[in-house]
Amino acid sequence: MGLTWALDHRRPPALALVAGALGVAGMAALLLSPGARWDMLGVAATLLGTLCMAAGTFWSRRWRSDLPVLAFTGWQLLAGGIMLAPVAWLVDPPLQTLTAAHVAGYLYLSSVGALLSYALWFRGVARLPAVAVSSLLLLSPVTAVLLGWGLLGQTLRGLSLVGMLVVLASILAVQWAMSRPASPLRKL
């Protein structure tokens, strides 16, 4: 929302701004456990990753390509992989011997978790307002928590449950705010 406002001079509706802030607060409530400690390197990496995702979404919309969405997605993933490879080479430990389960997991993450999800993402970016699409990023931690609850038996209660409900409500509020007709005063 901030990039769209700053670079395109389009102020998002006030409801979208408030809902976005509540979504971030809800995500913090969802993910922070009572024993959690702040890791400043992790916080910095999260903020940098968020900024990169926002910039990538903004520029992907602005610099539309004539490529089919699957080819465009492939090039995006290749470029990201090339940029991350030196860091992974320097920081990550050497791979252990891969088992069939490792290979199956890698194939799933590569096809469904990356290629399919990003193809749908870029299709949405091309067809929907950027603010409406970016609010859907809040579904990622909600999905992770629900998968942990459903598949791993992790607990979901108290503040985490409230956080998840706030995140879902904020996504709905942003979608609703962005679906309303634009006011002539909204463009700055």
C-alpha positions in Angstrom: 0.0 0.0 0.0 2.8 2.4 0.9 4.6 1.9 -2.5 1.3 2.5 -4.4 0.7 5.6 -2.4 4.2 6.9 -2.7 5.0 6.1 -6.3 1.6 6.1 -8.0 0.1 8.8 -5.8 -3.0 6.7 -5.1 -4.0 6.8 -1.5 -5.6 3.5 -0.5 -9.0 3.8 1.3 -8.7 4.6 5.0 -10.4 1.3 5.8 -7.7 -0.6 3.8 -4.9 1.2 5.7 -6.5 0.4 9.1 -7.2 -3.2 8.1 -3.6 -3.6 6.9 -2.2 -2.4 10.2 -4.7 -4.7 12.1 -3.6 -7.6 9.9 0.0 -7.1 10.8 -0.9 -6.9 14.5 -3.1 -10.0 14.2 -0.2 -11.8 12.5 2.1 -10.9 15.5 -0.5 -12.2 17.9 -0.9 -15.4 15.8 2.8 -16.1 15.7 4.4 -14.8 18.9 4.3 -17.3 21.7 4.8 -16.3 25.4 8.4 -17.6 25.4 9.3 -15.9 22.1 12.4 -13.7 22.0 13.2 -11.0 19.4 16.0 -12.0 17.1 17.1 -8.7 15.4 18.6 -10.5 12.5 15.3 -12.4 11.9 13.4 -9.1 12.3 15.6 -7.4 9.8 15.4 -10.3 7.3 11.6 -10.3 7.7 11.4 -6.5 7.0 13.7 -6.8 4.0 11.8 -9.8 2.7 8.5 -7.9 3.1 10.0 -4.8 1.3 11.3 -7.0 -1.5 7.9 -8.7 -1.9 6.1 -5.4 -2.0 8.5 -4.0 -4.5 8.3 -7.1 -6.7 4.5 -7.0 -6.6 4.5 -3.2 -7.4 7.0 -3.4 -10.3 5.5 -6.6 -11.7 2.2 -4.8 -12.0 3.8 -1.6 -13.4 6.1 -3.4 -15.9 3.6 -5.9 -17.3 5.1 -8.4 -19.7 3.7 -10.0 -22.8 5.0 -13.3 -21.7 2.5 -16.0 -20.6 2.1 -16.0 -16.9 3.8 -19.3 -16.5 6.9 -18.2 -18.4 7.0 -14.9 -16.5 6.8 -16.8 -13.2 9.6 -19.1 -14.3 11.8 -16.1 -15.1 11.0 -14.5 -11.7 11.8 -17.7 -9.8 15.0 -18.2 -11.8 16.1 -14.6 -11.1 15.3 -15.0 -7.4 17.2 -18.3 -7.2 20.3 -16.8 -8.9 20.3 -14.0 -6.3 19.9 -16.3 -3.4 22.4 -19.0 -4.5 25.5 -17.2 -3.3 24.0 -16.6 0.1 22.9 -20.2 0.4 26.4 -21.3 -0.8 28.1 -19.3 2.0 25.6 -19.7 4.8 23.9 -23.1 4.5 25.6 -26.3 5.6 26.3 -28.9 3.0 23.4 -31.1 2.0 23.0 -34.5 3.6 22.3 -37.5 1.5 18.9 -37.0 0.0 16.2 -39.6 0.6 13.1 -40.3 -1.5 11.1 -38.2 1.1 13.5 -35.3 0.6 13.1 -35.4 -3.2 9.3 -35.7 -2.9 9.2 -32.7 -0.6 11.5 -30.7 -3.0 9.3 -31.6 -6.0 6.2 -30.6 -4.1 7.7 -27.3 -3.0 9.0 -26.5 -6.4 5.8 -27.3 -8.3 2.9 -26.5 -6.0 4.6 -24.3 -3.4 6.5 -22.2 -5.9 5.5 -22.5 -9.5 1.8 -22.9 -9.2 1.3 -20.5 -6.3 3.5 -17.8 -7.9 1.8 -18.2 -11.3 -1.6 -17.6 -9.5 0.0 -14.7 -7.7 1.3 -13.0 -10.8 -2.1 -13.6 -12.6 -3.8 -11.9 -9.7 -1.3 -9.0 -9.7 -2.1 -8.5 -13.4 -5.8 -8.4 -12.9 -6.6 -7.0 -9.5 -5.6 -3.9 -7.6 -2.2 -4.3 -6.0 -3.5 -3.4 -2.5 -6.1 -6.2 -2.7 -3.6 -8.7 -3.9 -0.9 -7.8 -1.3 -3.4 -8.2 1.6 -3.6 -11.9 0.6 0.0 -12.3 1.8 -1.4 -12.4 5.3 -2.9 -15.8 4.4 0.5 -17.4 4.4 1.1 -17.5 8.1 -2.5 -18.4 8.7 -2.1 -21.4 6.4 1.1 -22.4 8.1 -0.6 -22.3 11.5 -3.6 -24.2 10.3 -1.4 -26.9 8.7 0.5 -27.2 11.9 -2.7 -27.6 13.8 -4.3 -30.1 11.4 -1.3 -32.2 10.4 1.1 -31.9 13.4 -1.4 -31.6 16.2 -0.1 -28.2 17.3 -2.4 -26.2 19.6 -4.2 -23.1 18.6 -5.8 -21.2 21.4 -6.0 -17.9 23.2 -4.1 -15.0 21.7 -3.1 -17.1 18.6 -6.7 -17.8 17.8 -7.7 -14.1 18.2 -4.7 -13.1 16.0 -5.9 -15.5 13.3 -9.4 -14.1 13.4 -8.1 -10.5 13.2 -5.9 -11.4 10.2 -8.9 -13.0 8.4 -11.1 -10.0 9.2 -8.5 -7.6 8.0 -8.1 -9.4 4.7 -11.9 -9.3 4.2 -12.0 -5.6 5.1 -9.2 -4.7 2.6 -11.0 -6.7 -0.1 -14.3 -5.0 0.7 -12.6 -1.5 0.8 -10.9 -2.1 -2.5 -14.1 -3.4 -4.2 -16.0 -0.2 -3.5 -16.1 2.5 -6.3 -13.1 4.9 -6.1 -13.8 8.3 -4.8 -12.6 11.2 -7.0 -10.7 12.5 -3.9 -8.7 9.3 -3.5 -6.1 10.1 -6.2 -3.6 12.6 -4.8 
